Amino acid sequence: MVDILALAVSHGLLALAVWRLLLRADLDVETPRDGAAPVGEPARRVKPVRREMRWPGKGGGDA
């Protein structure tokens, strides 16, 4: 019985949150970010950041 109540409460709260988000009027409006290129100008290309996984220690292994 407690499991069903816990599931009902948690799913009910999630449904309430989704319902409130869907009713927001600002979801249909797209605003430009600060520093975005004005309309008609091409956006600046940003160099992608390359990330690598590094292991601690000298050997580079997981020992």
Backbone as CSV, one residue per row, in Angstrom:
resi,resn,N_x,N_y,N_z,CA_x,CA_y,CA_z,C_x,C_y,C_z
1,MET,0.819,-1.198,0.000,0.000,0.000,0.000,0.863,1.263,0.000
2,VAL,1.932,1.233,0.777,2.810,2.389,0.853,3.499,2.622,-0.490
3,ASP,3.878,1.546,-1.171,4.539,1.678,-2.469,3.624,2.349,-3.479
4,ILE,2.361,1.970,-3.486,1.407,2.564,-4.419,1.198,4.042,-4.089
5,LEU,1.122,4.361,-2.816,0.959,5.758,-2.406,2.177,6.586,-2.805
6,ALA,3.365,6.041,-2.595,4.589,6.765,-2.954,4.651,6.993,-4.458
7,LEU,4.310,5.995,-5.246,4.295,6.150,-6.693,3.245,7.169,-7.131
8,ALA,2.083,7.127,-6.514,1.016,8.059,-6.889,1.405,9.501,-6.563
9,VAL,2.004,9.710,-5.397,2.397,11.069,-5.008,3.505,11.589,-5.916
10,SER,4.531,10.771,-6.165,5.640,11.243,-6.987,5.194,11.498,-8.425
11,HIS,4.388,10.612,-8.985,3.907,10.826,-10.353,2.926,11.990,-10.416
12,GLY,2.159,12.177,-9.377,1.254,13.316,-9.338,2.006,14.636,-9.316
13,LEU,3.090,14.704,-8.556,3.889,15.917,-8.511,4.585,16.176,-9.848
14,LEU,5.057,15.114,-10.495,5.655,15.283,-11.819,4.620,15.774,-12.827
15,ALA,3.414,15.224,-12.777,2.353,15.657,-13.690,1.981,17.115,-13.428
16,LEU,1.952,17.522,-12.170,1.657,18.917,-11.835,2.747,19.844,-12.368
17,ALA,4.004,19.446,-12.250,5.109,20.267,-12.755,5.029,20.401,-14.273
18,VAL,4.741,19.309,-14.967,4.625,19.365,-16.429,3.456,20.251,-16.826
19,TRP,2.341,20.110,-16.132,1.158,20.920,-16.435,1.459,22.413,-16.273
20,ARG,2.151,22.766,-15.187,2.486,24.179,-14.965,3.464,24.696,-15.999
21,LEU,4.423,23.856,-16.428,5.366,24.282,-17.458,4.677,24.481,-18.800
22,LEU,3.726,23.629,-19.126,3.027,23.744,-20.399,2.137,24.979,-20.462
23,LEU,1.691,25.459,-19.331,0.808,26.628,-19.309,1.566,27.948,-19.343
24,ARG,2.891,27.910,-19.301,3.670,29.153,-19.331,3.614,29.786,-20.706
25,ALA,3.413,31.076,-20.747,3.298,31.786,-22.019,4.662,32.020,-22.662
26,ASP,5.721,32.086,-21.872,7.028,32.395,-22.442,7.684,31.202,-23.133
27,LEU,7.047,30.046,-23.162,7.603,28.913,-23.879,7.493,29.093,-25.390
28,ASP,6.564,29.927,-25.843,6.360,30.132,-27.279,7.169,31.298,-27.827
29,VAL,7.935,31.976,-26.986,8.682,33.148,-27.413,10.167,32.826,-27.394
30,GLU,10.817,33.073,-28.534,12.255,32.870,-28.600,12.948,34.218,-28.514
31,THR,13.800,34.385,-27.531,14.543,35.628,-27.366,16.014,35.350,-27.639
32,PRO,16.706,36.276,-28.290,18.131,36.051,-28.554,18.934,36.123,-27.261
33,ARG,20.019,35.351,-27.229,20.900,35.386,-26.067,21.691,36.678,-26.068
34,ASP,22.221,37.034,-24.927,23.100,38.203,-24.849,24.352,37.928,-25.666
35,GLY,24.749,38.875,-26.482,25.944,38.712,-27.294,25.687,37.972,-28.592
36,ALA,24.439,37.667,-28.890,24.151,36.973,-30.143,24.275,37.956,-31.305
37,ALA,24.543,37.425,-32.483,24.690,38.274,-33.663,23.338,38.881,-34.037
38,PRO,23.317,40.161,-34.403,22.060,40.771,-34.828,21.516,40.091,-36.084
39,VAL,20.248,40.310,-36.321,19.601,39.692,-37.470,20.267,40.188,-38.752
40,GLY,20.585,39.290,-39.647,21.212,39.654,-40.909,22.712,39.463,-40.907
41,GLU,23.330,39.377,-39.731,24.770,39.157,-39.646,25.032,37.687,-39.341
42,PRO,26.044,37.113,-39.987,26.339,35.709,-39.687,26.914,35.566,-38.275
43,ALA,26.623,34.460,-37.666,27.136,34.208,-36.320,28.627,33.888,-36.392
44,ARG,29.348,34.259,-35.342,30.777,33.953,-35.286,30.967,32.464,-35.065
45,ARG,31.969,31.914,-35.727,32.269,30.496,-35.534,33.131,30.354,-34.289
46,VAL,32.759,29.429,-33.451,33.487,29.190,-32.218,34.268,27.895,-32.380
47,LYS,35.541,27.945,-32.030,36.373,26.762,-32.134,35.935,25.756,-31.071
48,PRO,35.657,24.505,-31.470,35.214,23.512,-30.488,36.338,23.162,-29.514
49,VAL,35.970,22.815,-28.319,36.936,22.443,-27.285,37.119,20.937,-27.321
50,ARG,38.364,20.498,-27.425,38.649,19.069,-27.431,38.947,18.642,-26.002
51,ARG,38.214,17.661,-25.547,38.406,17.176,-24.184,38.936,15.747,-24.232
52,GLU,39.861,15.449,-23.340,40.453,14.127,-23.284,40.293,13.563,-21.883
53,MET,40.224,12.246,-21.818,40.153,11.585,-20.528,41.570,11.299,-20.066
54,ARG,41.913,11.709,-18.878,43.256,11.499,-18.351,43.173,10.672,-17.080
55,TRP,44.031,9.669,-17.015,44.056,8.812,-15.857,45.122,9.292,-14.884
56,PRO,44.873,9.223,-13.606,45.880,9.633,-12.631,47.033,8.622,-12.594
57,GLY,48.194,9.094,-12.273,49.352,8.225,-12.167,50.235,8.306,-13.407
58,LYS,51.412,7.664,-13.317,52.375,7.735,-14.416,52.017,6.761,-15.540
59,GLY,51.532,5.568,-15.191,51.354,4.523,-16.182,50.221,4.783,-17.158
60,GLY,49.278,5.603,-16.827,48.166,5.868,-17.712,47.105,4.796,-17.639
61,GLY,47.358,3.744,-16.867,46.378,2.668,-16.726,45.519,2.882,-15.491
62,ASP,44.692,1.926,-15.204,43.813,2.052,-14.055,44.308,1.213,-12.878
63,ALA,45.625,0.942,-12.821,46.181,0.141,-11.741,46.501,0.987,-10.534
